[in-house]
Amino acid sequence: MAKCEVCGKSVRSGMNVSHSHIRTKRTWKPNLQTVRAVVDGTPKKVTVCTRCLRSGKVNRA
């Protein structure tokens, strides 16, 4: 399962609910990007969500 390596955000599940209240399963996927980031002083490819990138939690290499 895809997961952000900084905050741990992953796929969430729930229901689509129509106007007539018919419920079907659906998923919400995080916007994950593979970027080169500095981890323990060395550049490494990590999978992070765009929220972590935008808030500055990741030091890009």
Gaussian input, Z-matrix of N, CA and C with variables (Angstrom, degrees):
# hf/3-21g

backbone

0 1
 N
 C     1     B1
 C     2     B2     1     A1
 N     3     B3     2     A2     1     D1
 C     4     B4     3     A3     2     D2
 C     5     B5     4     A4     3     D3
 N     6     B6     5     A5     4     D4
 C     7     B7     6     A6     5     D5
 C     8     B8     7     A7     6     D6
 N     9     B9     8     A8     7     D7
 C    10    B10     9     A9     8     D8
 C    11    B11    10    A10     9     D9
 N    12    B12    11    A11    10    D10
 C    13    B13    12    A12    11    D11
 C    14    B14    13    A13    12    D12
 N    15    B15    14    A14    13    D13
 C    16    B16    15    A15    14    D14
 C    17    B17    16    A16    15    D15
 N    18    B18    17    A17    16    D16
 C    19    B19    18    A18    17    D17
 C    20    B20    19    A19    18    D18
 N    21    B21    20    A20    19    D19
 C    22    B22    21    A21    20    D20
 C    23    B23    22    A22    21    D21
 N    24    B24    23    A23    22    D22
 C    25    B25    24    A24    23    D23
 C    26    B26    25    A25    24    D24
 N    27    B27    26    A26    25    D25
 C    28    B28    27    A27    26    D26
 C    29    B29    28    A28    27    D27
 N    30    B30    29    A29    28    D28
 C    31    B31    30    A30    29    D29
 C    32    B32    31    A31    30    D30
 N    33    B33    32    A32    31    D31
 C    34    B34    33    A33    32    D32
 C    35    B35    34    A34    33    D33
 N    36    B36    35    A35    34    D34
 C    37    B37    36    A36    35    D35
 C    38    B38    37    A37    36    D36
 N    39    B39    38    A38    37    D37
 C    40    B40    39    A39    38    D38
 C    41    B41    40    A40    39    D39
 N    42    B42    41    A41    40    D40
 C    43    B43    42    A42    41    D41
 C    44    B44    43    A43    42    D42
 N    45    B45    44    A44    43    D43
 C    46    B46    45    A45    44    D44
 C    47    B47    46    A46    45    D45
 N    48    B48    47    A47    46    D46
 C    49    B49    48    A48    47    D47
 C    50    B50    49    A49    48    D48
 N    51    B51    50    A50    49    D49
 C    52    B52    51    A51    50    D50
 C    53    B53    52    A52    51    D51
 N    54    B54    53    A53    52    D52
 C    55    B55    54    A54    53    D53
 C    56    B56    55    A55    54    D54
 N    57    B57    56    A56    55    D55
 C    58    B58    57    A57    56    D56
 C    59    B59    58    A58    57    D57
 N    60    B60    59    A59    58    D58
 C    61    B61    60    A60    59    D59
 C    62    B62    61    A61    60    D60
 N    63    B63    62    A62    61    D61
 C    64    B64    63    A63    62    D62
 C    65    B65    64    A64    63    D63
 N    66    B66    65    A65    64    D64
 C    67    B67    66    A66    65    D65
 C    68    B68    67    A67    66    D66
 N    69    B69    68    A68    67    D67
 C    70    B70    69    A69    68    D68
 C    71    B71    70    A70    69    D69
 N    72    B72    71    A71    70    D70
 C    73    B73    72    A72    71    D71
 C    74    B74    73    A73    72    D72
 N    75    B75    74    A74    73    D73
 C    76    B76    75    A75    74    D74
 C    77    B77    76    A76    75    D75
 N    78    B78    77    A77    76    D76
 C    79    B79    78    A78    77    D77
 C    80    B80    79    A79    78    D78
 N    81    B81    80    A80    79    D79
 C    82    B82    81    A81    80    D80
 C    83    B83    82    A82    81    D81
 N    84    B84    83    A83    82    D82
 C    85    B85    84    A84    83    D83
 C    86    B86    85    A85    84    D84
 N    87    B87    86    A86    85    D85
 C    88    B88    87    A87    86    D86
 C    89    B89    88    A88    87    D87
 N    90    B90    89    A89    88    D88
 C    91    B91    90    A90    89    D89
 C    92    B92    91    A91    90    D90
 N    93    B93    92    A92    91    D91
 C    94    B94    93    A93    92    D92
 C    95    B95    94    A94    93    D93
 N    96    B96    95    A95    94    D94
 C    97    B97    96    A96    95    D95
 C    98    B98    97    A97    96    D96
 N    99    B99    98    A98    97    D97
 C   100   B100    99    A99    98    D98
 C   101   B101   100   A100    99    D99
 N   102   B102   101   A101   100   D100
 C   103   B103   102   A102   101   D101
 C   104   B104   103   A103   102   D102
 N   105   B105   104   A104   103   D103
 C   106   B106   105   A105   104   D104
 C   107   B107   106   A106   105   D105
 N   108   B108   107   A107   106   D106
 C   109   B109   108   A108   107   D107
 C   110   B110   109   A109   108   D108
 N   111   B111   110   A110   109   D109
 C   112   B112   111   A111   110   D110
 C   113   B113   112   A112   111   D111
 N   114   B114   113   A113   112   D112
 C   115   B115   114   A114   113   D113
 C   116   B116   115   A115   114   D114
 N   117   B117   116   A116   115   D115
 C   118   B118   117   A117   116   D116
 C   119   B119   118   A118   117   D117
 N   120   B120   119   A119   118   D118
 C   121   B121   120   A120   119   D119
 C   122   B122   121   A121   120   D120
 N   123   B123   122   A122   121   D121
 C   124   B124   123   A123   122   D122
 C   125   B125   124   A124   123   D123
 N   126   B126   125   A125   124   D124
 C   127   B127   126   A126   125   D125
 C   128   B128   127   A127   126   D126
 N   129   B129   128   A128   127   D127
 C   130   B130   129   A129   128   D128
 C   131   B131   130   A130   129   D129
 N   132   B132   131   A131   130   D130
 C   133   B133   132   A132   131   D131
 C   134   B134   133   A133   132   D132
 N   135   B135   134   A134   133   D133
 C   136   B136   135   A135   134   D134
 C   137   B137   136   A136   135   D135
 N   138   B138   137   A137   136   D136
 C   139   B139   138   A138   137   D137
 C   140   B140   139   A139   138   D138
 N   141   B141   140   A140   139   D139
 C   142   B142   141   A141   140   D140
 C   143   B143   142   A142   141   D141
 N   144   B144   143   A143   142   D142
 C   145   B145   144   A144   143   D143
 C   146   B146   145   A145   144   D144
 N   147   B147   146   A146   145   D145
 C   148   B148   147   A147   146   D146
 C   149   B149   148   A148   147   D147
 N   150   B150   149   A149   148   D148
 C   151   B151   150   A150   149   D149
 C   152   B152   151   A151   150   D150
 N   153   B153   152   A152   151   D151
 C   154   B154   153   A153   152   D152
 C   155   B155   154   A154   153   D153
 N   156   B156   155   A155   154   D154
 C   157   B157   156   A156   155   D155
 C   158   B158   157   A157   156   D156
 N   159   B159   158   A158   157   D157
 C   160   B160   159   A159   158   D158
 C   161   B161   160   A160   159   D159
 N   162   B162   161   A161   160   D160
 C   163   B163   162   A162   161   D161
 C   164   B164   163   A163   162   D162
 N   165   B165   164   A164   163   D163
 C   166   B166   165   A165   164   D164
 C   167   B167   166   A166   165   D165
 N   168   B168   167   A167   166   D166
 C   169   B169   168   A168   167   D167
 C   170   B170   169   A169   168   D168
 N   171   B171   170   A170   169   D169
 C   172   B172   171   A171   170   D170
 C   173   B173   172   A172   171   D171
 N   174   B174   173   A173   172   D172
 C   175   B175   174   A174   173   D173
 C   176   B176   175   A175   174   D174
 N   177   B177   176   A176   175   D175
 C   178   B178   177   A177   176   D176
 C   179   B179   178   A178   177   D177
 N   180   B180   179   A179   178   D178
 C   181   B181   180   A180   179   D179
 C   182   B182   181   A181   180   D180

   B1=1.4446
   B2=1.5249
   B3=1.3375
   B4=1.4584
   B5=1.5290
   B6=1.3276
   B7=1.4596
   B8=1.5219
   B9=1.3270
   B10=1.4594
   B11=1.5268
   B12=1.3415
   B13=1.4570
   B14=1.5243
   B15=1.3305
   B16=1.4662
   B17=1.5225
   B18=1.3437
   B19=1.4663
   B20=1.5239
   B21=1.3379
   B22=1.4596
   B23=1.5150
   B24=1.3233
   B25=1.4603
   B26=1.5229
   B27=1.3437
   B28=1.4593
   B29=1.5270
   B30=1.3196
   B31=1.4629
   B32=1.5229
   B33=1.3236
   B34=1.4672
   B35=1.5216
   B36=1.3227
   B37=1.4563
   B38=1.5237
   B39=1.3252
   B40=1.4587
   B41=1.5143
   B42=1.3172
   B43=1.4605
   B44=1.5264
   B45=1.3457
   B46=1.4544
   B47=1.5176
   B48=1.3131
   B49=1.4659
   B50=1.5180
   B51=1.3321
   B52=1.4530
   B53=1.5309
   B54=1.3115
   B55=1.4603
   B56=1.5324
   B57=1.3433
   B58=1.4680
   B59=1.5210
   B60=1.3358
   B61=1.4619
   B62=1.5271
   B63=1.3400
   B64=1.4701
   B65=1.5213
   B66=1.3407
   B67=1.4654
   B68=1.5214
   B69=1.3337
   B70=1.4598
   B71=1.5209
   B72=1.3326
   B73=1.4531
   B74=1.5237
   B75=1.3355
   B76=1.4494
   B77=1.5185
   B78=1.3351
   B79=1.4596
   B80=1.5181
   B81=1.3217
   B82=1.4652
   B83=1.5192
   B84=1.3266
   B85=1.4541
   B86=1.5264
   B87=1.3448
   B88=1.4574
   B89=1.5249
   B90=1.3268
   B91=1.4640
   B92=1.5235
   B93=1.3287
   B94=1.4557
   B95=1.5244
   B96=1.3284
   B97=1.4529
   B98=1.5217
   B99=1.3300
   B100=1.4586
   B101=1.5178
   B102=1.3235
   B103=1.4652
   B104=1.5232
   B105=1.3413
   B106=1.4612
   B107=1.5167
   B108=1.3161
   B109=1.4617
   B110=1.5211
   B111=1.3260
   B112=1.4598
   B113=1.5226
   B114=1.3485
   B115=1.4538
   B116=1.5228
   B117=1.3223
   B118=1.4726
   B119=1.5268
   B120=1.3348
   B121=1.4654
   B122=1.5139
   B123=1.3324
   B124=1.4619
   B125=1.5207
   B126=1.3403
   B127=1.4632
   B128=1.5267
   B129=1.3160
   B130=1.4641
   B131=1.5220
   B132=1.3268
   B133=1.4648
   B134=1.5231
   B135=1.3221
   B136=1.4584
   B137=1.5200
   B138=1.3193
   B139=1.4603
   B140=1.5205
   B141=1.3319
   B142=1.4593
   B143=1.5216
   B144=1.3302
   B145=1.4594
   B146=1.5325
   B147=1.3116
   B148=1.4576
   B149=1.5229
   B150=1.3033
   B151=1.4630
   B152=1.5255
   B153=1.3369
   B154=1.4649
   B155=1.5250
   B156=1.3414
   B157=1.4641
   B158=1.5235
   B159=1.3197
   B160=1.4581
   B161=1.5250
   B162=1.3413
   B163=1.4611
   B164=1.5227
   B165=1.3357
   B166=1.4535
   B167=1.5222
   B168=1.3155
   B169=1.4595
   B170=1.5212
   B171=1.3560
   B172=1.4596
   B173=1.5244
   B174=1.3485
   B175=1.4614
   B176=1.5207
   B177=1.3527
   B178=1.4633
   B179=1.5199
   B180=1.3280
   B181=1.4635
   B182=1.5227
   A1=109.69
   A2=116.93
   A3=121.74
   A4=109.97
   A5=114.79
   A6=119.48
   A7=109.57
   A8=117.33
   A9=122.22
   A10=108.14
   A11=116.29
   A12=120.20
   A13=112.84
   A14=117.88
   A15=121.18
   A16=111.09
   A17=116.38
   A18=119.47
   A19=113.48
   A20=118.06
   A21=120.82
   A22=114.53
   A23=117.71
   A24=121.03
   A25=109.78
   A26=117.09
   A27=121.30
   A28=109.36
   A29=116.03
   A30=121.68
   A31=110.13
   A32=116.07
   A33=122.75
   A34=108.09
   A35=117.07
   A36=120.07
   A37=109.99
   A38=113.92
   A39=119.68
   A40=109.74
   A41=116.08
   A42=121.20
   A43=111.16
   A44=115.63
   A45=121.00
   A46=105.88
   A47=117.83
   A48=120.86
   A49=107.80
   A50=116.13
   A51=121.14
   A52=110.72
   A53=115.75
   A54=121.04
   A55=110.86
   A56=116.82
   A57=120.56
   A58=111.87
   A59=116.62
   A60=125.17
   A61=113.88
   A62=116.18
   A63=119.82
   A64=106.78
   A65=116.36
   A66=120.40
   A67=110.76
   A68=116.41
   A69=122.59
   A70=108.25
   A71=116.42
   A72=120.43
   A73=111.32
   A74=116.38
   A75=122.48
   A76=109.06
   A77=116.82
   A78=121.63
   A79=110.43
   A80=115.30
   A81=123.15
   A82=106.58
   A83=117.42
   A84=121.09
   A85=109.53
   A86=118.11
   A87=120.65
   A88=110.28
   A89=116.27
   A90=122.03
   A91=107.75
   A92=116.81
   A93=122.07
   A94=110.66
   A95=115.86
   A96=122.90
   A97=108.50
   A98=116.43
   A99=121.29
   A100=107.38
   A101=116.98
   A102=122.11
   A103=109.45
   A104=115.07
   A105=119.95
   A106=107.08
   A107=115.87
   A108=121.10
   A109=109.09
   A110=115.20
   A111=120.69
   A112=108.11
   A113=116.34
   A114=122.81
   A115=107.30
   A116=116.70
   A117=122.80
   A118=112.21
   A119=116.51
   A120=121.24
   A121=115.49
   A122=119.20
   A123=121.16
   A124=110.12
   A125=117.72
   A126=119.83
   A127=110.96
   A128=115.71
   A129=121.71
   A130=108.51
   A131=117.36
   A132=120.49
   A133=108.79
   A134=115.88
   A135=121.02
   A136=109.38
   A137=116.19
   A138=122.72
   A139=107.87
   A140=115.84
   A141=120.68
   A142=109.51
   A143=116.16
   A144=120.80
   A145=109.08
   A146=116.07
   A147=120.50
   A148=112.03
   A149=117.84
   A150=120.34
   A151=110.42
   A152=117.83
   A153=121.74
   A154=110.99
   A155=117.18
   A156=120.23
   A157=110.96
   A158=116.15
   A159=121.53
   A160=112.16
   A161=117.03
   A162=119.94
   A163=112.39
   A164=118.00
   A165=120.78
   A166=114.53
   A167=118.15
   A168=120.63
   A169=112.36
   A170=116.83
   A171=122.20
   A172=108.51
   A173=117.03
   A174=121.89
   A175=107.71
   A176=117.09
   A177=121.54
   A178=110.45
   A179=116.62
   A180=120.92
   A181=109.62
   D1=133.29
   D2=179.50
   D3=-69.29
   D4=140.82
   D5=-173.71
   D6=-154.50
   D7=141.89
   D8=175.57
   D9=-71.46
   D10=130.68
   D11=-177.47
   D12=-79.81
   D13=-8.75
   D14=179.24
   D15=-95.44
   D16=-55.60
   D17=-174.54
   D18=-104.44
   D19=-11.15
   D20=178.60
   D21=82.06
   D22=11.11
   D23=-179.95
   D24=-64.95
   D25=133.72
   D26=-179.42
   D27=-141.65
   D28=-170.90
   D29=-176.34
   D30=-66.11
   D31=134.48
   D32=176.36
   D33=-112.91
   D34=150.64
   D35=-179.91
   D36=-120.58
   D37=158.36
   D38=-179.90
   D39=-169.89
   D40=-153.89
   D41=-176.24
   D42=-128.46
   D43=139.62
   D44=162.87
   D45=-81.43
   D46=133.64
   D47=178.39
   D48=-122.59
   D49=115.45
   D50=-178.69
   D51=-79.80
   D52=174.68
   D53=179.33
   D54=-61.35
   D55=-33.41
   D56=178.15
   D57=-88.46
   D58=11.33
   D59=176.69
   D60=65.75
   D61=27.75
   D62=170.57
   D63=-79.41
   D64=127.17
   D65=-174.72
   D66=-107.99
   D67=130.75
   D68=175.06
   D69=-129.42
   D70=151.32
   D71=-177.63
   D72=-73.50
   D73=147.23
   D74=175.92
   D75=-149.80
   D76=168.24
   D77=179.08
   D78=-129.39
   D79=153.37
   D80=171.41
   D81=-114.72
   D82=122.04
   D83=-178.58
   D84=-106.79
   D85=137.53
   D86=176.83
   D87=-72.58
   D88=153.28
   D89=178.14
   D90=-82.43
   D91=92.43
   D92=-175.72
   D93=-97.41
   D94=139.11
   D95=179.12
   D96=-128.18
   D97=143.03
   D98=174.07
   D99=-95.22
   D100=117.90
   D101=-177.38
   D102=-130.92
   D103=157.82
   D104=172.25
   D105=-87.38
   D106=124.04
   D107=-178.33
   D108=-132.93
   D109=157.56
   D110=178.22
   D111=-84.93
   D112=115.95
   D113=178.49
   D114=-123.92
   D115=118.49
   D116=-177.78
   D117=55.19
   D118=38.17
   D119=175.94
   D120=84.81
   D121=-4.68
   D122=179.32
   D123=-123.61
   D124=144.83
   D125=177.76
   D126=-70.60
   D127=138.59
   D128=-177.25
   D129=-149.44
   D130=147.28
   D131=176.28
   D132=-80.67
   D133=125.74
   D134=179.55
   D135=-130.90
   D136=152.95
   D137=176.35
   D138=-100.38
   D139=116.67
   D140=-178.25
   D141=-133.09
   D142=154.92
   D143=177.19
   D144=-82.60
   D145=158.68
   D146=-177.42
   D147=-67.76
   D148=-25.19
   D149=177.14
   D150=-64.39
   D151=-41.51
   D152=177.95
   D153=-68.74
   D154=-36.96
   D155=177.00
   D156=-63.96
   D157=-45.42
   D158=-175.27
   D159=-69.69
   D160=-33.11
   D161=-177.00
   D162=-85.14
   D163=-3.15
   D164=175.82
   D165=84.83
   D166=18.85
   D167=178.92
   D168=-77.93
   D169=-9.23
   D170=-176.58
   D171=-120.31
   D172=129.40
   D173=174.61
   D174=-92.53
   D175=106.07
   D176=-178.89
   D177=-68.37
   D178=146.59
   D179=178.55
   D180=-101.03

